[in-house]
Amino acid sequence: MSDSRKQVVLMKGIGVSSGIVIGKAYLMERGAIEPAQFCYMDSSEAERETERFTNAVKESRDQLLRIKRKMEHDGKGKEHIRIIEAHLLILKDNMLINDTIKVIKDERVNAEWALKSVLKGVKVYFDKIDDEYLKERSMDIEHIVNRVLLNLMGRKHESISEIKSPSIVIAHDLAPTDTAQMTKGMVLGFLTDVGGRTSHTAIMARSLEIPAVVGLETVTRKAEAGDTVIVDGTTGTVIISPSDSVIDVYRKRRERYESYGRALFHYKDLPSETTDGRRVRLMGNMEIVEEIDSLVEHGADGIGLYRTEFLYLNRKDLPTEEEHIKAYKKVIKKMAPHPVTIRTLDIGGDKVLSHMDGPKETNPAMGLRAIRFCLKNTGIFKVQLRAMLAASAYGKIRILFPMISGIEEIRQAKGLLEEAKAELKAEGRHFDEAVEIGVMIEIPSAAIIADLIVKEVNFISIGTNDLLQYSLAIDRVNEHVAYLYEPFHPAVLRIIKMVSEAANKAGVSVGVCGEMAGEPEYALILLGLGVDNLSMNAFSILKVKRLIRSISYAEAKKICKAITGLATAKEVEGYINQKLPGLYKEEFWS
């Protein structure tokens, strides 16, 4: 029954895990912890505060170890346990611990205030980062700090494992340790005030296939324990205290959605091929190992973009060659016999490594980052290149250089790769001598000389997220100009067409690994423009495969020819929206 005496509340957030669920709200206390500040003069008190802090860190570590042991006993998957292990590593971070102790002693304040001050500094650093995935990693540190703070303050940890009946969990935020303890039957879905698409919480929700909406801002203030709640993780819609008629509408939508989802799995083992025989490889984007199982389950033809930045985060030193090899080997073996495309370190500018001093830049998005950073820091770059080559002995990998602006950068990177090959040969180590090399086309200058670039590489990958940003001169995280972020913009489509034609003419594979690849309306255009591989999140693969198998390459090219004369993004979108329903009816139920 609906909550007929309560006012209906409709909210929109970020849908991070698809599906529709209807259930009762379970509110968790996950708000910001604001400790009081206490000052003292006696040095002996500093010692007591330091001891309180180190004890709280130890208690937090013991709690996580107990959670890990219970999860191992309950047979939880390795991806869940790895999240706990990552948090245990943060608790061993000497910088976090030593900086807090230093604040306690230097500023003569209580441990809670000192730890919160250190966290504030970490957040200031991460808030400057333009990359959503890297920015979300600061949340992991905040979750750990909050656990230590609760222990310092003697407050109880509310655990998701304590939920006794199937519920929709509502919280200001959820730690990865919370989502790692979720069971699909007991947690129907979850909603949070904060969060983004690339948080560990969102990734775990997708791996468990639990509908989830984040970034709702005020859901913890709008909902009460026991309220009936509808969660639509596909559209990001949340309805609190819905009427019976609305519940009935969403029940029917859920039945259609689940039926459609089951039907899509019919396509899992079928070739991704147009009706007239053009093959399009559908691959997966990934940041962390937890995502691989879902990619395999949805029939990914390999990894089109393996972001390696996570290897460098939440640590005070650089990853060793052995650490790189271990991480790559794990992914290669899981995806065998399909190829794994590993992108070299895409960091720098506003994403300077925490243990390195970087230059202050007024425009970091166009500064010392990605391949520019690597060519300036060749020692860091060579370690990764050697590891990639060594990992190629275990299966097929492809090496991808990001943010290329011209030929000279490609040649310098290839030169360093040749040096790495010579070193491994001299050491008698095995690797794939013919490992494929590719570049990301994200900068207009690279797109304009694509006909020259294809002579230097084995494949190219168009990074549409940054390509739109640089081509349209917009900051995609600036809400004042976000409306200008238009994938259907005729200029963007012409750039993709120019790059695809250059690759097709040279017989070089051309792919897209940005958000455009995973949406049917964009995938239709990319197909018609000559793109031959698309890389996306796991849950987009079967939708896009269904579309590709529903149309001929000739028809897709005809559609693209028709839109070349259209002047605005809205005109292009309108034309595509007229064409899609006839090809792909299941996507347009209401």
Helices and strands as residue ranges (DSSP letters): E 9-12, E 14-17, E 20-27, H 43-73, H 78-91, H 94-107, H 111-127, H 132-152, G 160-162, E 167-171, H 176-180, E 187-192, H 200-208, E 212-214, H 219-222, E 228-232, E 237-240, H 244-264, G 265-267, E 281-286, G 289-291, H 292-297, E 303-306, G 309-312, H 321-335, E 340-343, G 364-366, H 371-376, H 378-391, G 392-394, E 397-401, H 407-426, E 436-441, H 444-448, H 450-453, E 459-462, H 464-472, G 482-484, H 490-506, E 509-512, G 515-518, H 520-528, E 533-536, H 538-548, H 553-563, H 569-583, G 585-588
